[in-house]
């Protein structure tokens, strides 16, 4: 799941080399997404729409695998 989040974020931003994802095991699995400060708006989107959709996709994938996931966008 970490790779999926990394792939999605890198395709949204201007600086894909500065995108990192850290995964913390637990229930739920926590994925921390970090991007370049200039790209923060592109990952969050107007009114948080893109961030909401990223979380929805990740929760859907996690549900199919029988786990829970939480995506946190770090600044």
Phi and psi restraints in degrees (value plus and minus 20) as a CYANA .aco file:
   2 UNK   PHI     -78.4   -38.4
   2 UNK   PSI     -62.4   -22.4
   3 UNK   PHI     -86.4   -46.4
   3 UNK   PSI     -56.6   -16.6
   4 UNK   PHI     -84.5   -44.5
   4 UNK   PSI     -66.0   -26.0
   5 UNK   PHI     -83.1   -43.1
   5 UNK   PSI     -61.8   -21.8
   6 UNK   PHI     -81.6   -41.6
   6 UNK   PSI     -64.9   -24.9
   7 UNK   PHI     -80.6   -40.6
   7 UNK   PSI     -67.1   -27.1
   8 UNK   PHI     -83.1   -43.1
   8 UNK   PSI     -65.9   -25.9
   9 UNK   PHI     -85.8   -45.8
   9 UNK   PSI     -61.7   -21.7
  10 UNK   PHI     -83.6   -43.6
  10 UNK   PSI     -49.2    -9.2
  11 UNK   PHI    -103.4   -63.4
  11 UNK   PSI     -27.6    12.4
  12 UNK   PHI    -115.7   -75.7
  12 UNK   PSI     -45.7    -5.7
  13 UNK   PHI    -122.3   -82.3
  13 UNK   PSI     147.0   187.0
  14 UNK   PHI    -102.6   -62.6
  14 UNK   PSI     -47.5    -7.5
  15 UNK   PHI    -138.3   -98.3
  15 UNK   PSI      55.7    95.7
  16 UNK   PHI     -85.5   -45.5
  16 UNK   PSI     -41.8    -1.8
  17 UNK   PHI     -93.1   -53.1
  17 UNK   PSI     -33.9     6.1
  18 UNK   PHI    -120.8   -80.8
  18 UNK   PSI      -9.2    30.8
  19 UNK   PHI    -109.8   -69.8
  19 UNK   PSI     109.5   149.5
  20 UNK   PHI    -152.9  -112.9
  20 UNK   PSI     130.0   170.0
  21 UNK   PHI    -153.0  -113.0
  21 UNK   PSI     105.8   145.8
  22 UNK   PHI    -129.2   -89.2
  22 UNK   PSI     118.0   158.0
  23 UNK   PHI    -133.5   -93.5
  23 UNK   PSI     109.1   149.1
  24 UNK   PHI    -137.6   -97.6
  24 UNK   PSI      99.6   139.6
  25 UNK   PHI     -89.2   -49.2
  25 UNK   PSI     129.4   169.4
  26 UNK   PHI     134.7   174.7
  26 UNK   PSI    -186.4  -146.4
  27 UNK   PHI    -148.8  -108.8
  27 UNK   PSI      80.4   120.4
  28 UNK   PHI    -104.1   -64.1
  28 UNK   PSI     145.1   185.1
  29 UNK   PHI     -90.7   -50.7
  29 UNK   PSI     110.0   150.0
  30 UNK   PHI    -123.9   -83.9
  30 UNK   PSI     106.8   146.8
  31 UNK   PHI    -133.2   -93.2
  31 UNK   PSI      98.8   138.8
  32 UNK   PHI    -120.8   -80.8
  32 UNK   PSI      98.7   138.7
  33 UNK   PHI    -121.6   -81.6
  33 UNK   PSI     107.5   147.5
  34 UNK   PHI    -144.2  -104.2
  34 UNK   PSI     114.1   154.1
  35 UNK   PHI    -152.3  -112.3
  35 UNK   PSI     148.2   188.2
  36 UNK   PHI     -80.0   -40.0
  36 UNK   PSI     121.0   161.0
  37 UNK   PHI     -74.7   -34.7
  37 UNK   PSI     -51.8   -11.8
  38 UNK   PHI     -86.7   -46.7
  38 UNK   PSI     -46.0    -6.0
  39 UNK   PHI    -114.9   -74.9
  39 UNK   PSI     -21.3    18.7
  40 UNK   PHI     -77.0   -37.0
  40 UNK   PSI     -62.3   -22.3
  41 UNK   PHI     -83.9   -43.9
  41 UNK   PSI     -51.9   -11.9
  42 UNK   PHI     -92.5   -52.5
  42 UNK   PSI     -49.3    -9.3
  43 UNK   PHI    -103.0   -63.0
  43 UNK   PSI     -54.0   -14.0
  44 UNK   PHI    -103.6   -63.6
  44 UNK   PSI     -64.5   -24.5
  45 UNK   PHI      61.2   101.2
  45 UNK   PSI     147.9   187.9
  46 UNK   PHI     -86.6   -46.6
  46 UNK   PSI     100.1   140.1
  47 UNK   PHI      50.8    90.8
  47 UNK   PSI      -6.6    33.4
  48 UNK   PHI      59.7    99.7
  48 UNK   PSI      -4.7    35.3
  49 UNK   PHI     -83.2   -43.2
  49 UNK   PSI     -65.0   -25.0
  50 UNK   PHI     -87.2   -47.2
  50 UNK   PSI     -63.6   -23.6
  51 UNK   PHI     -79.4   -39.4
  51 UNK   PSI     -60.6   -20.6
  52 UNK   PHI     -83.3   -43.3
  52 UNK   PSI     -62.2   -22.2
  53 UNK   PHI     -89.5   -49.5
  53 UNK   PSI     -57.8   -17.8
  54 UNK   PHI     -79.7   -39.7
  54 UNK   PSI     -66.3   -26.3
  55 UNK   PHI     -83.2   -43.2
  55 UNK   PSI     -59.2   -19.2
  56 UNK   PHI     -83.9   -43.9
  56 UNK   PSI     -63.1   -23.1
  57 UNK   PHI     -82.9   -42.9
  57 UNK   PSI     -66.1   -26.1
  58 UNK   PHI     -84.7   -44.7
  58 UNK   PSI     -58.6   -18.6
  59 UNK   PHI     -86.7   -46.7
  59 UNK   PSI     -56.2   -16.2
  60 UNK   PHI     -84.7   -44.7
  60 UNK   PSI     -65.4   -25.4
  61 UNK   PHI     -83.8   -43.8
  61 UNK   PSI     -62.7   -22.7
  62 UNK   PHI     -83.5   -43.5
  62 UNK   PSI     -59.5   -19.5
  63 UNK   PHI     -82.5   -42.5
  63 UNK   PSI     -58.9   -18.9
  64 UNK   PHI     -84.7   -44.7
  64 UNK   PSI     -49.9    -9.9
  65 UNK   PHI    -108.8   -68.8
  65 UNK   PSI     -24.9    15.1
  66 UNK   PHI      58.6    98.6
  66 UNK   PSI       7.2    47.2
  67 UNK   PHI    -147.7  -107.7
  67 UNK   PSI     151.3   191.3
  68 UNK   PHI    -132.4   -92.4
  68 UNK   PSI     128.2   168.2
  69 UNK   PHI    -159.5  -119.5
  69 UNK   PSI     128.4   168.4
  70 UNK   PHI    -150.7  -110.7
  70 UNK   PSI     109.1   149.1
  71 UNK   PHI    -126.8   -86.8
  71 UNK   PSI     103.3   143.3
  72 UNK   PHI    -136.9   -96.9
  72 UNK   PSI     107.4   147.4
  73 UNK   PHI    -116.4   -76.4
  73 UNK   PSI      93.4   133.4
  74 UNK   PHI    -113.8   -73.8
  74 UNK   PSI     126.1   166.1
